[in-house]
Amino acid sequence: MKWTFRWYGSDDPVTLDNIRQIPNMYGVVGTLTHKLPGDVWEIHEIEALKKEVEAKGLTLAGIESVSVHDSIKAGTADRDKYIENYKQTIRNLGACDVKVICYSFKPIFGWAKTNLNYELADGSHTLEYDDAVVQQIEPKQMYGLIKGQTSGFELSGWEPERLEKFHELEAMYEGLTEEGLFQNFKYFLEAIIPVCEEADVKMAVHPDDPPFNMFEYPRITKNKEDILRIVNAVDSPYNGVTFCTGSYGANPENDLVDMIHALKGKINFVHFRNVKILGHRHFLESAHLSSEGSLDMYAIMEALVETGFDGLVRPDHGRAIWDEVARPGYGLYDRALGLSYLQGLEEAAVKNSKK
């Protein structure tokens, strides 16, 4: 497996010098933070990012994310224009030897938590989702809820620009069903996957986070049935998934080991994190160890080894520990601890597989 770290660029409090000191680090998964959904990522911009990463002895292993324009997801009349822009970005990333794009296909809310500063018994802080809170507010109020907890950081998917056009987004998605969203997704995949095959860039769709409906908006990447339908819609190794253990695992009905075996050959990226289920649609993001949450992290790693997965992996999210001030979920210390633990699980699983 190729171990990576999420990096938000030169403004990230976690530096490339920090990241390269983590043992067995292959590279980073980066982004161009100034790019809006629908923009073309130009070669000179990608090359500048790549040069910055490689100067520290790391690899720009993938991108999180090239956001899909809402016109594509909603299936509006101008979607083809934005699909063409997306195809050009794929070509440009391929020309720069960037091999994986993590992306999502969610209406309005890419991800959601209700508390970005939940205090654990040991004094560390983490992210929490409680659907009981969501049931008491209107969709637009989610932006205020998140904005008030960001500690001054701008969070991907919660940019002020989206709040400013919220009513426009609501109108765009009005009446859209799960089937309609799936058909729009299939249309998008049929257009871009041939370009991915030519450019040698693999797509890795991220699951819904949380993995169930919010505010009655359709969500179609929340479970095994959903994700198998998507990868089978356009049968290509370039049409794959980001297997996010924390996103799928937040619904105890999702059997992650079974899903990994069902998705053999279709997992192009893994986000590894643990979650602790507190109640119905109520969970928090725990430390990575199995004993700290509700997921059997060794069983998940063992399934990846058994299915021959050898792609990109990163520790996903982490608590705020040791008084670190960082983007919620993306500090250095807990993610580095988690990565070392996961590397130990991989070593054990590989050795056990050879007995």
Phi and psi in degrees as a GROMACS rama.xvg file:
@    title "Ramachandran Plot"
@    xaxis  label "Phi"
@    yaxis  label "Psi"
@TYPE xy
-104.786  111.187  LYS-2
-83.899  129.427  TRP-3
-132.381  173.013  THR-4
-137.913  138.44  PHE-5
-73.0773  131.519  ARG-6
-135.378  130.766  TRP-7
-96.8092  13.608  TYR-8
99.0403  -172.024  GLY-9
-63.1541  -19.4373  SER-10
-88.2343  -2.12326  ASP-11
-72.1844  127.972  ASP-12
-58.7231  -25.8681  PRO-13
-85.4404  115.552  VAL-14
-91.7768  164.254  THR-15
-64.155  -32.2321  LEU-16
-64.4057  -37.7856  ASP-17
-60.8237  -48.8011  ASN-18
-64.8772  -40.8845  ILE-19
-70.5592  -13.7992  ARG-20
-84.9647  -6.50664  GLN-21
-76.6375  129.822  ILE-22
-58.1494  142.592  PRO-23
60.8922  35.2856  ASN-24
-86.0619  121.87  MET-25
-83.1357  -47.2325  TYR-26
-178.306  -167.202  GLY-27
-120.229  156.178  VAL-28
-106.851  114.941  VAL-29
-115.375  -170.374  GLY-30
-158.328  168.449  THR-31
-107.728  101.943  LEU-32
-67.5732  -20.7116  THR-33
-85.3262  -5.63335  HIS-34
-82.6495  133.236  LYS-35
-98.1081  158.279  LEU-36
-54.3827  131.254  PRO-37
100.391  -17.1775  GLY-38
-73.3051  150.513  ASP-39
-86.6167  130.787  VAL-40
-84.0389  113.082  TRP-41
-79.8434  152.057  GLU-42
-59.3273  -42.1398  ILE-43
-65.5455  -29.7411  HIS-44
-72.5962  -42.2863  GLU-45
-65.2872  -42.5252  ILE-46
-63.2314  -36.3808  GLU-47
-65.0537  -42.2194  ALA-48
-64.333  -44.8187  LEU-49
-61.8289  -42.3238  LYS-50
-62.7002  -40.727  LYS-51
-62.4363  -41.3595  GLU-52
-70.173  -46.4024  VAL-53
-68.1865  -24.3091  GLU-54
-62.9825  -21.2373  ALA-55
-100.478  12.7519  LYS-56
78.8982  16.4343  GLY-57
-110.521  170.545  LEU-58
-111.698  138.391  THR-59
-80.7029  92.7917  LEU-60
-80.8188  -28.0513  ALA-61
-169.228  -179.893  GLY-62
-126.215  134.029  ILE-63
-131.774  110.436  GLU-64
-132.638  163.843  SER-65
-90.5973  97.9649  VAL-66
-66.0235  140.462  SER-67
-85.7991  128.498  VAL-68
-63.34  144.258  HIS-69
-61.3365  -27.0463  ASP-70
-62.752  -33.0615  SER-71
-71.0282  -46.3606  ILE-72
-66.4709  -38.0569  LYS-73
-84.6527  -14.3543  ALA-74
73.227  40.2239  GLY-75
-81.7798  174.474  THR-76
-64.253  -25.3403  ALA-77
-98.3496  16.7597  ASP-78
-63.9183  -34.4855  ARG-79
-61.8848  -34.1954  ASP-80
-61.2306  -44.1588  LYS-81
-75.4609  -27.9899  TYR-82
-66.453  -40.5532  ILE-83
-61.7708  -39.6657  GLU-84
-63.1272  -40.4248  ASN-85
-64.708  -42.0757  TYR-86
-61.4031  -38.8405  LYS-87
-67.5816  -37.9902  GLN-88
-61.9972  -41.208  THR-89
-59.2207  -46.308  ILE-90
-60.3146  -41.9695  ARG-91
-68.5128  -38.6031  ASN-92
-65.8204  -41.5186  LEU-93
-61.5053  -39.1596  GLY-94
-64.4998  -24.715  ALA-95
-95.7604  7.94988  CYS-96
65.3774  33.9656  ASP-97
-97.3907  125.084  VAL-98
-103.822  -14.2054  LYS-99
-137.593  135.179  VAL-100
-118.636  118.277  ILE-101
-91.9018  131.259  CYS-102
-151.335  172.98  TYR-103
-135.921  166.968  SER-104
-135.995  59.7951  PHE-105
-113.335  135.549  LYS-106
-70.5313  127.683  PRO-107
64.5258  -63.5771  ILE-108
-101.272  111.742  PHE-109
-71.2657  -39.057  GLY-110
-153.21  162.031  TRP-111
-152.614  138.217  ALA-112
-134.908  156.173  LYS-113
-101.115  -15.151  THR-114
-145.337  117.71  ASN-115
-92.4451  -2.40322  LEU-116
-135.926  42.3748  ASN-117
-66.516  125.361  TYR-118
-90.0314  123.338  GLU-119
-84.8507  169.306  LEU-120
-61.1  -27.4674  ALA-121
-87.2858  2.34626  ASP-122
92.1254  -6.41141  GLY-123
-78.1619  168.27  SER-124
-125.866  149.387  HIS-125
-149.871  -175.665  THR-126
-99.067  141.942  LEU-127
-130.767  146.271  GLU-128
-125.47  128.504  TYR-129
-132.535  109.36  ASP-130
-64.6641  -22.1912  ASP-131
-62.8469  -32.3454  ALA-132
-69.3963  -43.6995  VAL-133
-61.9675  -36.7866  VAL-134
-66.2441  -15.1421  GLN-135
-100.512  0.937923  GLN-136
-127.837  166.127  ILE-137
-89.7302  157.082  GLU-138
-51.3993  -44.6251  PRO-139
-64.18  -27.8072  LYS-140
-68.0754  -17.8403  GLN-141
-60.2847  -35.3753  MET-142
-64.0322  -42.8635  TYR-143
-65.055  -38.1908  GLY-144
-61.7648  -45.6089  LEU-145
-71.3769  -45.5451  ILE-146
-58.2537  -35.5192  LYS-147
-72.6356  -4.18335  GLY-148
-123.461  10.7787  GLN-149
-81.1009  -9.22598  THR-150
58.9847  29.1154  SER-151
89.7392  -5.87813  GLY-152
-89.077  143.885  PHE-153
-86.7439  129.34  GLU-154
-103.823  135.225  LEU-155
-57.8996  129.373  SER-156
91.3702  -8.63194  GLY-157
-125.633  33.8048  TRP-158
-67.8043  147.854  GLU-159
-55.8276  -30.6164  PRO-160
-59.9387  -33.6701  GLU-161
-72.5979  -37.9527  ARG-162
-63.238  -38.6206  LEU-163
-63.7404  -27.6264  GLU-164
-114.489  29.6411  LYS-165
-61.1708  -42.8858  PHE-166
-62.7681  -35.1282  HIS-167
-64.9718  -41.3775  GLU-168
-65.2915  -43.4403  LEU-169
-57.7087  -43.4541  GLU-170
-66.1189  -36.9211  ALA-171
-62.8291  -38.3414  MET-172
-95.2133  0.868169  TYR-173
-58.9802  127.978  GLU-174
81.4539  -1.65654  GLY-175
-72.9912  127.866  LEU-176
-98.1732  170.813  THR-177
-60.346  -40.2319  GLU-178
-65.3267  -40.44  GLU-179
-63.4723  -41.737  GLY-180
-65.4142  -40.3823  LEU-181
-62.3223  -44.5569  PHE-182
-62.596  -36.7906  GLN-183
-66.9454  -36.3483  ASN-184
-65.8847  -44.9152  PHE-185
-60.6598  -41.6274  LYS-186
-58.7095  -43.5908  TYR-187
-63.5686  -46.8385  PHE-188
-64.7946  -40.9437  LEU-189
-61.793  -28.7178  GLU-190
-81.515  -38.7892  ALA-191
-95.2704  -27.9608  ILE-192
-62.3145  -39.2809  ILE-193
-59.1896  -34.3652  PRO-194
-68.9547  -40.7368  VAL-195
-59.735  -42.0225  CYS-196
-63.2618  -39.3369  GLU-197
-69.9998  -39.0681  GLU-198
-87.7164  -9.08988  ALA-199
60.1224  49.9384  ASP-200
-124.145  121.632  VAL-201
-92.723  135.723  LYS-202
-89.2971  143.916  MET-203
-140.764  93.6496  ALA-204
-73.5288  132.632  VAL-205
-86.26  141.83  HIS-206
-72.6261  167.306  PRO-207
-62.2503  140.012  ASP-208
-137.307  98.3553  ASP-209
-77.7497  162.912  PRO-210
-86.9109  49.0998  PRO-211
-158.752  166.462  PHE-212
-66.7093  147.162  ASN-213
-128.572  133.18  MET-214
54.734  26.2696  PHE-215
69.9245  8.3963  GLU-216
-77.2597  139.314  TYR-217
-67.4363  143.669  PRO-218
-137.74  130.63  ARG-219
-128.04  18.496  ILE-220
-131.942  48.0805  THR-221
-109.945  -11.2791  LYS-222
-157.147  -178.668  ASN-223
-60.5786  -46.3243  LYS-224
-59.1817  -45.7812  GLU-225
-59.0568  -51.8511  ASP-226
-72.4696  -32.4878  ILE-227
-67.2411  -36.4462  LEU-228
-62.8315  -37.1005  ARG-229
-70.3375  -47.5938  ILE-230
-69.616  -25.4581  VAL-231
-84.6063  -13.5196  ASN-232
-64.2027  -37.8172  ALA-233
-134.969  102.157  VAL-234
-79.7058  98.2157  ASP-235
-156.489  143.074  SER-236
-62.3672  -15.0112  PRO-237
-84.1063  -11.6612  TYR-238
-102.652  87.8947  ASN-239
-128.819  -165.917  GLY-240
-127.052  155.801  VAL-241
-93.5015  113.7  THR-242
-86.5906  97.7518  PHE-243
-95.7539  107.863  CYS-244
-64.2247  -34.7961  THR-245
-72.2233  -35.9903  GLY-246
-69.6675  -55.317  SER-247
-61.9904  -39.2886  TYR-248
-71.0183  -14.3084  GLY-249
-69.4836  -13.5741  ALA-250
-108.273  109.13  ASN-251
-62.2733  -11.6245  PRO-252
-77.0601  -16.4854  GLU-253
-81.2592  120.156  ASN-254
-91.5491  99.8941  ASP-255
-66.3962  -38.6285  LEU-256
-63.4657  -44.3794  VAL-257
-61.8987  -40.95  ASP-258
-64.3282  -40.3681  MET-259
-61.4859  -43.7305  ILE-260
-66.0922  -38.4346  HIS-261
-66.8631  -27.9981  ALA-262
-99.1223  16.5628  LEU-263
-51.2528  128.11  LYS-264
85.0699  -5.54827  GLY-265
-113.859  -2.53854  LYS-266
-91.1149  113.613  ILE-267
-103.187  -7.3149  ASN-268
-163.279  145.834  PHE-269
-126.912  128.611  VAL-270
-103.179  117.674  HIS-271
-106.331  113.219  PHE-272
-153.614  163.197  ARG-273
-109.052  154.538  ASN-274
-134.846  151.563  VAL-275
-114.242  118.092  LYS-276
-77.8277  124.489  ILE-277
-104.012  -17.4418  LEU-278
170.743  -166.76  GLY-279
-64.4836  116.214  HIS-280
51.3083  40.7054  ARG-281
-138.624  117.618  HIS-282
-152.897  163.515  PHE-283
-132.743  162.925  LEU-284
-93.0897  114.066  GLU-285
-92.9769  178.636  SER-286
-60.4902  162.225  ALA-287
-70.6682  -28.237  HIS-288
-56.6559  142.661  LEU-289
-53.5356  -41.3267  SER-290
-67.2274  -16.2046  SER-291
-90.0177  -15.4419  GLU-292
-135.025  -154.129  GLY-293
-107.164  -1.1333  SER-294
-104.88  145.354  LEU-295
-88.8633  93.6596  ASP-296
-67.6452  -32.7986  MET-297
-66.0723  -43.7512  TYR-298
-61.0906  -37.1015  ALA-299
-66.3703  -46.9888  ILE-300
-62.4291  -42.6899  MET-301
-58.5726  -40.8252  GLU-302
-64.8926  -38.804  ALA-303
-64.3127  -41.8385  LEU-304
-65.4316  -43.7801  VAL-305
-62.0193  -33.1769  GLU-306
-90.1999  3.00581  THR-307
78.3273  20.9472  GLY-308
-66.0809  130  PHE-309
-137.108  25.7581  ASP-310
-93.4088  -156.465  GLY-311
-75.6011  137.934  LEU-312
-135.146  143.198  VAL-313
-142.636  150.645  ARG-314
-69.9938  129.886  PRO-315
-106.845  122.532  ASP-316
62.7852  168.968  HIS-317
-173.826  159.495  GLY-318
-72.4996  159.928  ARG-319
-87.6234  112.833  ALA-320
-127.301  162.95  ILE-321
56.5845  35.7438  TRP-322
63.0964  21.4341  ASP-323
-70.8376  138.034  GLU-324
-105.276  114.546  VAL-325
-154.225  169.446  ALA-326
-56.6024  132.141  ARG-327
-51.0096  123.706  PRO-328
87.8842  -10.7252  GLY-329
-128.883  40.9305  TYR-330
-76.3692  175.66  GLY-331
-84.6587  -48.8634  LEU-332
-66.2235  -50.4789  TYR-333
-71.6671  -32.8122  ASP-334
-67.6229  -38.1347  ARG-335
-66.0195  -42.0498  ALA-336
-59.1968  -45.1011  LEU-337
-62.3294  -40.8455  GLY-338
-63.4646  -42.5264  LEU-339
-62.6076  -39.6122  SER-340
-62.2726  -44.4203  TYR-341
-66.5286  -36.2378  LEU-342
-63.7117  -36.0065  GLN-343
-66.0276  -39.2836  GLY-344
-62.8092  -40.743  LEU-345
-63.3243  -45.4519  GLU-346
-58.5267  -43.8296  GLU-347
-65.5505  -43.1739  ALA-348
-65.3703  -40.7797  ALA-349
-64.716  -44.5179  VAL-350
-65.6619  -40.0791  LYS-351
-65.8847  -31.9363  ASN-352
-68.7206  -18.2666  SER-353
-98.3448  -0.631915  LYS-354
